[in-house]
Each structure stands twice: as C-alpha cells, then as structure tokens.
Amino acid sequence: MKNFMLSSNPTSPFLQSLSDGLVSTFSRNGFTYTNNANDPLQLVFHFVTEEDIKPFRRKAQATFVVAVLESSGQPYDLFTEVYPFLIRSLANHFMYINHRSGKTDVHFLTPEQGCYSISYHEGDDEQQFLDKIYERLQPLTCSRLVIDNQFSEDLPKQLWHGDHVTTELSQSGKKLDEMDLLPAPFPLDKYLSERDMRHLNKLYGLGGLSYGNLSARSDEDHFWMSASGINKANMKEIGRDILYIKGYNDEENHIEVSIPPNVSPKRASVDAIEHWMIYREHPDVGAIVHIHAWMEGIQATEINYPCGTLELAETVASLIRESDNPSEAIIGLKNHGLTITGPSLENIFNRIEGKIQRQVPMS
C-alpha cells in the first residue's frame, strides 16, 4: 500500500490548487491518500513557509518527504538560501516554487545538491504540469534506501592502521582538495536544533553532509572507502575516516563494515552500495571516484534516484556495464556529477587531470 498525505494546509490559492492536483494525480497512479499521520506512509508533501520551516517527523526511514515552499518576485539563490531550508525541513527533496512575470518555476533540490527545474506558464495545460511533477517524484518515492550499516570489530589486526591501499586513498583525497573538488561538509548543526540532529541521526545515521567519495579494491570481495561526512583531504584513522567494506546483506538491507576494536566509526558513504555492485561485477575495476563536477564530451544520463538507493546503484552499474570499457568508464549523472572507474586511483586522476569543470551544469 503506497499511502501519501499532506502534512499541513497550503497557504495560498496556487498551493491549494497544486495540492488538489497532486492528490488527484498520485491517487490516479496507484497511491492512496490518507490524512492519518499514524498510517504507514510512502510519501508526504510537507508545506512550509519562509517564516516557519518546521520538520516533518517521519516515523520510518522509508517515508519520503517532499518539502514545498512558494515565493514570488526575485527568486532565492538555490544553494545559499534554499538548500538550508531543505536541511531545516529534514526533507528528502525540496520543491521551491517561484512566481515571476506570468511564469512559475518549480526547482527540485536534493540533499546531494542535485537540482533540476520545470516551468509552468499561464495558460499551460495544468494536468501536463502535474504529470511532470509525478514523473519526477514517483521513482524517488518508491526507491529503496541502503544506508544502514552493520559494524563488526573483526578487521584483521594487520589492517588496523591501514595498508598501501588506504595510503593511496588518503593521498587521493588530498588531490581532490588540490583540484578544489571538496566542498566542506555542510554544517548541519548551524541550521538544526539538538532535537532535530538526534532525529536525523536516528533515521539516517547522519552527523554531517559532504559531497563526493572515493574507494579502492582491497581484494576480490572487499574494498576500502572514504566514510561519510568527513574531511576527505585529511583521511587518517581506519574505521573512522576510511572504512573496510565487506559487502551488502540483502536480507537485512545493510552495508557490512569491518572495523578495528575501540573505534567510534563514521557511517559508510551512501554510495557504498553502488561501489559494491561495480566491484562485484567488474574484476578489472580497482578504484572508483565520485565527484560533484563535470567534463565536456561525456554522455550525460539523467539519474533521478537519490544517492544511497538500490535503484541508483543498479542504474549506474548498468551504465558502466554498457560502456565501451567498464574498467575505465566515466558516467555523467545529469544535474549531479560523475562516477569514474579505473584499474587504480592513479589511473583515474591521470585521465581526468586538466579536464574537470567544478560546476555541474543544471537543467
């Protein structure tokens, strides 16, 4: 049962009309509307205002929350002004609606800072506009997050302080910093109360947001990977900054991580499931780098799934499978960034040096 609800009453005639249309459109496509927040929920449209950005406190990790904010006139800057609204609302996705000169722009913003937009002009077909919103959101709301970790203090003693692979990972993190590709972890505590931070950590294990990650194969079945929410230019401690990924438990839907004893581990990167799939399928892939940047001349494929979902991992893995050379692939994720494979981290950086554009083109 795919239940959905509106978390609050829309505050304008446009939002009221939009909410009625969303209820009708999603109901027509197999979702069931409810006004009971205690029902199991697949999707929540959470209406907020500039003066009142309150979070919707979901009861389950699987509930997908879309916060909706409306403004008129000069639009907010999406990344400096709207992105903090997303964080404060604890939403999975943010719909920022701006009316200006007879045109309505709807910007969709993700926690990974992906962004895409659709427009509506006076006189346009309203149902076509609603269908576009549905087509954007439906795959996300039904995707399966793989962000839970199972930590085991069973890392072999000879790896407690790393090895030559972790040394290369640490050096590669510094290279990303030298290339100006490491935005600082987003300061969640600047925008969230202690209660909201506890809620976010309980649901997702999040203590910070950072963008991009890198990994390198250890052996046939395991790989080392940068942890989530860390400064990747200063990766030192095994079990905190660099994690030993053992695999994916499909039955329990979690990433298995091996750590040394007496370490307080950081959560594995949300892209660990994607890297696991790629390494498992392609023995010649020895390293993977994911950056929020761009390159000219690559095929840009639109990926609508959030980071950390099984569906995104499967899609990226299939694109690498279909590439001319899976062991040296560069996959462009539209409005998001690049996933790059190589036999080694050194190979990847040699191939991309001097070719990276820091700004991801948005459309």
Disulfide bonds with the S-S distance in Angstrom:
none
